[in-house]
Amino acid sequence: MKLLKRTHTCGELTASDNEKRVILNGWVHKNRDHGGIHFINLRDRYGIVQVVIDEDAPMQLKQTASELKFEYCISVSGIVRKRPPEMINKEMATGEVEISAKEITIFSTSETLPFMINEKAEAREDLRLKYRFLDLRTEKMQENIKLRHKITFAVREYLNNLDFFEIETPTFIKTTPEGARDFIVPSRLYPGKAFALPQSPQIYKQLLMVSGFDKYFQIARCYRDEDARGDRQPEFTQIDIEMSFVDKEDILKLTEGMMHHIFSTNTEIKLPKEFKRLTYHDSMNFYGTDKPDLRFDLAIGDFTDIAKESEFSVFRSAAESNGAVKFINAKGCGNFSRKQITELEDVAKIYKAKGLAWMKVTEAGLDGGISKFFKDKEKNIIDRTKSENGDLLLFVADTWRISCTSLGAVRNKLAADLDLAEKGKFEFVWIVDFPLFEWNEDEKKWDPAHHMFTMPQQQYLETMEKDPGDVKGDLYDLVLNGYEIASGSIRVHDPIIQKRIFSIVGFSEEEAMNKFGFLLDAFKYGPPPHGGIAPGLDRLVMIMRGENSIREVIAFPKNTAGLSPLDSSPSELSQQQMDELHIKFTE
């Protein structure tokens, strides 16, 4: 077999290349025999071009063309020629030309495909993941991976221009408590001991700050042994960033600049100069989540004061017991059936709401549901809810948190059902002023809301132990279209403050030294003030491509159960491997 090296790619030829002799390499995308003339669509990752075997072509060439099937890998040598005006294919970038084939070499053949590789491939995801090497040939997946590459390049370009160093940190580390379970790698050389795969480079990037590398970043692989759920992956990629001698505003400004650079180099989208900001409390209060999708309004309102004076005992009881009664005005949904309202109620109950009360706004006033309890307050309610004829009012009465989170879930379902989120729109928002600690009701103790190395805001330093629940951390999340795409904080660099935080979350000094001794020891030697952030690369690419799953932008992902249909991992170990690693599995 003669190797014909390509002179051009399948996507670059235009009318300006007319009469050129070219060699193309690629895969048979389509193959059509129209009697005396044979047409082949040849594809590589750059595009598709039409190849023609003319009626007067040599018999050997015609014979070779007739043998071609989908996804045969071939080389074509031929002459570029313009198509007649009436034959131009405006759907193809190369539609002005075709290649008059003079020679075809078959590099390799292909068995019958498990699914078609074309513009409208709709194979089941489990089949696509099993044959991922074929799925990656599709135009959609090639474009997804292309954008991922371009975003990664843009990140490196932006940070390099700001004097950041890209530094790798270890992937075999000491196991430390970071919120999820570690993946463990048993040591063959040291029986009974094991490495962990990093959930993030958190501690090592802080050590780099102590080392004097004041601007660090890494396209970091991270690993979390979490239960399989929806869109999670056991291994994922984040854009890990840390800086010395900075405050929160420096980190936010840097991240906004990076997002501007990513979008300006890869899209026509013009982002606002500065992103919106919401406190954690306001985000929860108005949108029921700390990851609000601001592409649509549908804000949550407060009804507690009206509920206190109502005849409806469920509302009044919640209002009088320091709870909250919250509402959403579902504009134009007054025609919802009882079944549709029940579906919304089922969503609210997932988030611990006891029920979802409702009433409709008509020309005659409030009607249906709980409206009979509020006949004397119709004007107040219509004014408060800014409602009008045809609207549907939805209510939850419970604790403030349950009322907010359950209505936040209802808000998202309404948006999905009514298609309220504008496609191609990107709404960034910073969520700030997070609680530093959260109460663990099961264990009756305070837990870090983020991680134990987050700096408390300055005004809480003197009173931190008196009321941990009131302490706000120097934390910040960046949210895009309802997804958290970055999270970060200003870190603790003062050993005394660090010890106080360990004490509040129940970490003894001995335990702290056992888990984090190497970091605490480093902090004895002049650590600088520092902070950072870690945007999720997978999630950012997913949103920019308009996909609904990060699996669509990862070359070889696991499925929703955390398994790989491609290579059947995780797989069993041989007895020899287990003996070498000094491990034994139990049922």
Solvent accessible surface area in square Angstrom, and as a share of the most:
residue,aa,sasa,rsa
1,M,164,0.73
2,K,117,0.50
3,L,110,0.55
4,L,19,0.09
5,K,151,0.64
6,R,112,0.41
7,T,79,0.46
8,H,37,0.17
9,T,22,0.13
10,C,0,0.00
11,G,22,0.21
12,E,90,0.40
13,L,0,0.00
14,T,54,0.32
15,A,25,0.19
16,S,102,0.66
17,D,16,0.08
18,N,55,0.28
19,E,132,0.59
20,K,91,0.39
21,R,138,0.50
22,V,1,0.00
23,I,36,0.18
24,L,0,0.00
25,N,28,0.14
26,G,2,0.02
27,W,76,0.27
28,V,0,0.00
29,H,12,0.05
30,K,86,0.37
31,N,44,0.23
32,R,73,0.27
33,D,91,0.47
34,H,114,0.51
35,G,68,0.65
36,G,35,0.34
37,I,63,0.32
38,H,17,0.07
39,F,33,0.14
40,I,0,0.00
41,N,16,0.08
42,L,0,0.00
43,R,17,0.06
44,D,11,0.06
45,R,160,0.58
46,Y,97,0.37
47,G,24,0.23
48,I,38,0.19
49,V,0,0.00
50,Q,18,0.08
51,V,0,0.00
52,V,3,0.02
53,I,1,0.00
54,D,30,0.15
55,E,114,0.51
56,D,131,0.68
57,A,16,0.13
58,P,88,0.55
59,M,147,0.65
60,Q,131,0.58
61,L,12,0.06
62,K,53,0.23
63,Q,93,0.41
64,T,18,0.10
65,A,0,0.00
66,S,66,0.43
67,E,82,0.37
68,L,6,0.03
69,K,130,0.55
70,F,86,0.36
71,E,6,0.03
72,Y,22,0.08
73,C,26,0.15
74,I,0,0.00
75,S,0,0.00
76,V,0,0.00
77,S,6,0.04
78,G,0,0.00
79,I,47,0.24
80,V,0,0.00
81,R,79,0.29
82,K,114,0.48
83,R,23,0.08
84,P,63,0.40
85,P,114,0.72
86,E,137,0.62
87,M,112,0.50
88,I,65,0.33
89,N,50,0.26
90,K,186,0.79
91,E,161,0.72
92,M,36,0.16
93,A,97,0.75
94,T,1,0.00
95,G,2,0.02
96,E,78,0.35
97,V,0,0.00
98,E,20,0.09
99,I,0,0.00
100,S,5,0.03
101,A,4,0.03
102,K,100,0.42
103,E,58,0.26
104,I,16,0.08
105,T,19,0.11
106,I,46,0.23
107,F,44,0.18
108,S,58,0.37
109,T,94,0.55
110,S,32,0.21
111,E,157,0.70
112,T,134,0.78
113,L,27,0.14
114,P,48,0.30
115,F,20,0.08
116,M,84,0.38
117,I,5,0.02
118,N,45,0.23
119,E,101,0.45
120,K,171,0.72
121,A,42,0.33
122,E,161,0.72
123,A,24,0.19
124,R,155,0.56
125,E,57,0.25
126,D,75,0.39
127,L,41,0.20
128,R,33,0.12
129,L,4,0.02
130,K,102,0.43
131,Y,62,0.24
132,R,4,0.02
133,F,107,0.45
134,L,15,0.07
135,D,5,0.02
136,L,31,0.15
137,R,60,0.22
138,T,9,0.05
139,E,106,0.47
140,K,82,0.35
141,M,1,0.00
142,Q,56,0.25
143,E,66,0.30
144,N,0,0.00
145,I,54,0.27
146,K,100,0.42
147,L,23,0.11
148,R,36,0.13
149,H,117,0.52
150,K,80,0.34
151,I,0,0.00
152,T,19,0.11
153,F,122,0.51
154,A,2,0.02
155,V,0,0.00
156,R,95,0.34
157,E,64,0.29
158,Y,36,0.14
159,L,0,0.00
160,N,98,0.50
161,N,108,0.55
162,L,69,0.35
163,D,112,0.58
164,F,7,0.03
165,F,120,0.50
166,E,77,0.35
167,I,38,0.19
168,E,151,0.68
169,T,21,0.12
170,P,61,0.38
171,T,67,0.39
172,F,106,0.44
173,I,19,0.09
174,K,88,0.37
175,T,59,0.34
176,T,8,0.04
177,P,54,0.34
178,E,49,0.22
179,G,87,0.83
180,A,26,0.20
181,R,137,0.50
182,D,24,0.12
183,F,65,0.27
184,I,92,0.47
185,V,41,0.24
186,P,39,0.25
187,S,12,0.07
188,R,134,0.49
189,L,115,0.57
190,Y,136,0.52
191,P,84,0.53
192,G,83,0.80
193,K,139,0.59
194,A,48,0.37
195,F,84,0.35
196,A,0,0.00
197,L,34,0.17
198,P,6,0.04
199,Q,2,0.01
200,S,15,0.10
201,P,6,0.04
202,Q,14,0.06
203,I,9,0.05
204,Y,51,0.19
205,K,4,0.02
206,Q,0,0.00
207,L,38,0.19
208,L,27,0.14
209,M,1,0.01
210,V,34,0.20
211,S,71,0.46
212,G,58,0.55
213,F,84,0.35
214,D,64,0.33
215,K,59,0.25
216,Y,0,0.00
217,F,5,0.02
218,Q,17,0.08
219,I,32,0.16
220,A,2,0.01
221,R,93,0.34
222,C,0,0.00
223,Y,35,0.13
224,R,81,0.30
225,D,50,0.26
226,E,64,0.29
227,D,103,0.53
228,A,58,0.45
229,R,150,0.55
230,G,49,0.47
231,D,42,0.22
232,R,89,0.32
233,Q,11,0.05
234,P,30,0.19
235,E,51,0.23
236,F,37,0.15
237,T,6,0.03
238,Q,13,0.06
239,I,0,0.00
240,D,0,0.00
241,I,0,0.00
242,E,0,0.00
243,M,17,0.08
244,S,9,0.06
245,F,148,0.62
246,V,22,0.13
247,D,77,0.40
248,K,38,0.16
249,E,82,0.37
250,D,61,0.32
251,I,0,0.00
252,L,1,0.00
253,K,155,0.66
254,L,14,0.07
255,T,0,0.00
256,E,16,0.07
257,G,24,0.23
258,M,0,0.00
259,M,0,0.00
260,H,51,0.23
261,H,42,0.19
262,I,0,0.00
263,F,1,0.00
264,S,76,0.49
265,T,67,0.39
266,N,31,0.16
267,T,38,0.22
268,E,160,0.72
269,I,59,0.30
270,K,182,0.77
271,L,21,0.11
272,P,76,0.48
273,K,179,0.76
274,E,129,0.58
275,F,10,0.04
276,K,110,0.47
277,R,112,0.41
278,L,35,0.18
279,T,47,0.27
280,Y,29,0.11
281,H,96,0.43
282,D,48,0.25
283,S,0,0.00
284,M,9,0.04
285,N,26,0.13
286,F,84,0.35
287,Y,33,0.12
288,G,5,0.05
289,T,26,0.15
290,D,34,0.18
291,K,83,0.35
292,P,1,0.01
293,D,14,0.07
294,L,25,0.12
295,R,50,0.18
296,F,23,0.10
297,D,107,0.55
298,L,23,0.11
299,A,42,0.33
300,I,4,0.02
301,G,16,0.16
302,D,61,0.32
303,F,0,0.00
304,T,22,0.13
305,D,73,0.38
306,I,14,0.07
307,A,0,0.00
308,K,99,0.42
309,E,128,0.57
310,S,5,0.03
311,E,122,0.55
312,F,30,0.12
313,S,63,0.40
314,V,87,0.50
315,F,3,0.01
316,R,81,0.30
317,S,68,0.44
318,A,14,0.11
319,A,4,0.03
320,E,114,0.51
321,S,80,0.52
322,N,149,0.76
323,G,16,0.16
324,A,6,0.05
325,V,0,0.00
326,K,3,0.01
327,F,12,0.05
328,I,0,0.00
329,N,15,0.08
330,A,1,0.00
331,K,99,0.42
332,G,54,0.52
333,C,2,0.01
334,G,16,0.16
335,N,128,0.65
336,F,17,0.07
337,S,53,0.34
338,R,133,0.48
339,K,147,0.62
340,Q,74,0.33
341,I,2,0.01
342,T,53,0.31
343,E,67,0.30
344,L,1,0.01
345,E,30,0.14
346,D,76,0.39
347,V,30,0.17
348,A,0,0.00
349,K,99,0.42
350,I,129,0.66
351,Y,105,0.40
352,K,153,0.65
353,A,5,0.04
354,K,166,0.70
355,G,24,0.24
356,L,9,0.05
357,A,19,0.15
358,W,36,0.13
359,M,0,0.00
360,K,43,0.18
361,V,5,0.03
362,T,50,0.29
363,E,159,0.71
364,A,105,0.81
365,G,9,0.08
366,L,5,0.02
367,D,79,0.41
368,G,29,0.28
369,G,37,0.36
370,I,16,0.08
371,S,6,0.04
372,K,143,0.61
373,F,61,0.26
374,F,0,0.00
375,K,114,0.48
376,D,107,0.55
377,K,29,0.12
378,E,38,0.17
379,K,150,0.64
380,N,87,0.45
381,I,0,0.00
382,I,52,0.26
383,D,82,0.42
384,R,91,0.33
385,T,7,0.04
386,K,165,0.70
387,S,10,0.07
388,E,107,0.48
389,N,87,0.45
390,G,29,0.28
391,D,2,0.01
392,L,0,0.00
393,L,0,0.00
394,L,0,0.00
395,F,0,0.00
396,V,3,0.01
397,A,17,0.13
398,D,15,0.08
399,T,70,0.41
400,W,72,0.25
401,R,117,0.43
402,I,36,0.18
403,S,0,0.00
404,C,0,0.00
405,T,31,0.18
406,S,0,0.00
407,L,0,0.00
408,G,2,0.02
409,A,14,0.11
410,V,0,0.00
411,R,0,0.00
412,N,71,0.37
413,K,54,0.23
414,L,0,0.00
415,A,8,0.06
416,A,79,0.62
417,D,81,0.42
418,L,67,0.34
419,D,101,0.52
420,L,67,0.33
421,A,18,0.14
422,E,104,0.47
423,K,155,0.66
424,G,56,0.54
425,K,67,0.29
426,F,32,0.13
427,E,30,0.13
428,F,6,0.03
429,V,0,0.00
430,W,0,0.00
431,I,0,0.00
432,V,12,0.07
433,D,39,0.20
434,F,22,0.09
435,P,32,0.20
436,L,4,0.02
437,F,4,0.02
438,E,95,0.42
439,W,117,0.41
440,N,34,0.17
441,E,103,0.46
442,D,138,0.71
443,E,107,0.48
444,K,125,0.53
445,K,71,0.30
446,W,62,0.22
447,D,32,0.17
448,P,36,0.23
449,A,40,0.31
450,H,67,0.30
451,H,31,0.14
452,M,15,0.07
453,F,7,0.03
454,T,0,0.00
455,M,27,0.12
456,P,2,0.01
457,Q,24,0.11
458,Q,138,0.61
459,Q,122,0.54
460,Y,35,0.13
461,L,25,0.12
462,E,162,0.73
463,T,64,0.37
464,M,0,0.00
465,E,86,0.39
466,K,171,0.72
467,D,77,0.40
468,P,14,0.09
469,G,37,0.35
470,D,72,0.38
471,V,2,0.01
472,K,54,0.23
473,G,0,0.00
474,D,31,0.16
475,L,7,0.03
476,Y,0,0.00
477,D,15,0.08
478,L,0,0.00
479,V,0,0.00
480,L,0,0.00
481,N,10,0.05
482,G,24,0.23
483,Y,79,0.30
484,E,56,0.25
485,I,3,0.02
486,A,2,0.01
487,S,25,0.16
488,G,2,0.02
489,S,0,0.00
490,I,16,0.08
491,R,4,0.01
492,V,0,0.00
493,H,50,0.23
494,D,47,0.24
495,P,49,0.31
496,I,122,0.62
497,I,17,0.09
498,Q,0,0.00
499,K,110,0.46
500,R,63,0.23
501,I,3,0.01
502,F,5,0.02
503,S,79,0.51
504,I,24,0.12
505,V,7,0.04
506,G,56,0.54
507,F,32,0.13
508,S,61,0.40
509,E,118,0.53
510,E,146,0.65
511,E,67,0.30
512,A,1,0.01
513,M,80,0.36
514,N,94,0.48
515,K,56,0.24
516,F,1,0.00
517,G,8,0.07
518,F,69,0.29
519,L,0,0.00
520,L,18,0.09
521,D,56,0.29
522,A,19,0.14
523,F,3,0.01
524,K,133,0.57
525,Y,166,0.63
526,G,65,0.63
527,P,21,0.13
528,P,16,0.10
529,P,56,0.35
530,H,0,0.00
531,G,0,0.00
532,G,0,0.00
533,I,0,0.00
534,A,21,0.16
535,P,1,0.00
536,G,20,0.19
537,L,3,0.02
538,D,6,0.03
539,R,81,0.30
540,L,0,0.00
541,V,0,0.00
542,M,1,0.00
543,I,14,0.07
544,M,21,0.10
545,R,84,0.30
546,G,63,0.61
547,E,31,0.14
548,N,133,0.68
549,S,13,0.08
550,I,12,0.06
551,R,24,0.09
552,E,15,0.07
553,V,0,0.00
554,I,17,0.09
555,A,35,0.27
556,F,112,0.47
557,P,8,0.05
558,K,37,0.16
559,N,32,0.16
560,T,64,0.37
561,A,58,0.45
562,G,24,0.23
563,L,85,0.42
564,S,10,0.07
565,P,38,0.24
566,L,65,0.32
567,D,94,0.48
568,S,81,0.52
569,S,33,0.21
570,P,101,0.64
571,S,88,0.57
572,E,167,0.75
573,L,63,0.31
574,S,57,0.37
575,Q,116,0.51
576,Q,126,0.56
577,Q,82,0.36
578,M,28,0.12
579,D,83,0.43
580,E,78,0.35
581,L,44,0.22
582,H,97,0.43
583,I,46,0.24
584,K,173,0.73
585,F,132,0.55
586,T,122,0.71
587,E,222,1.00
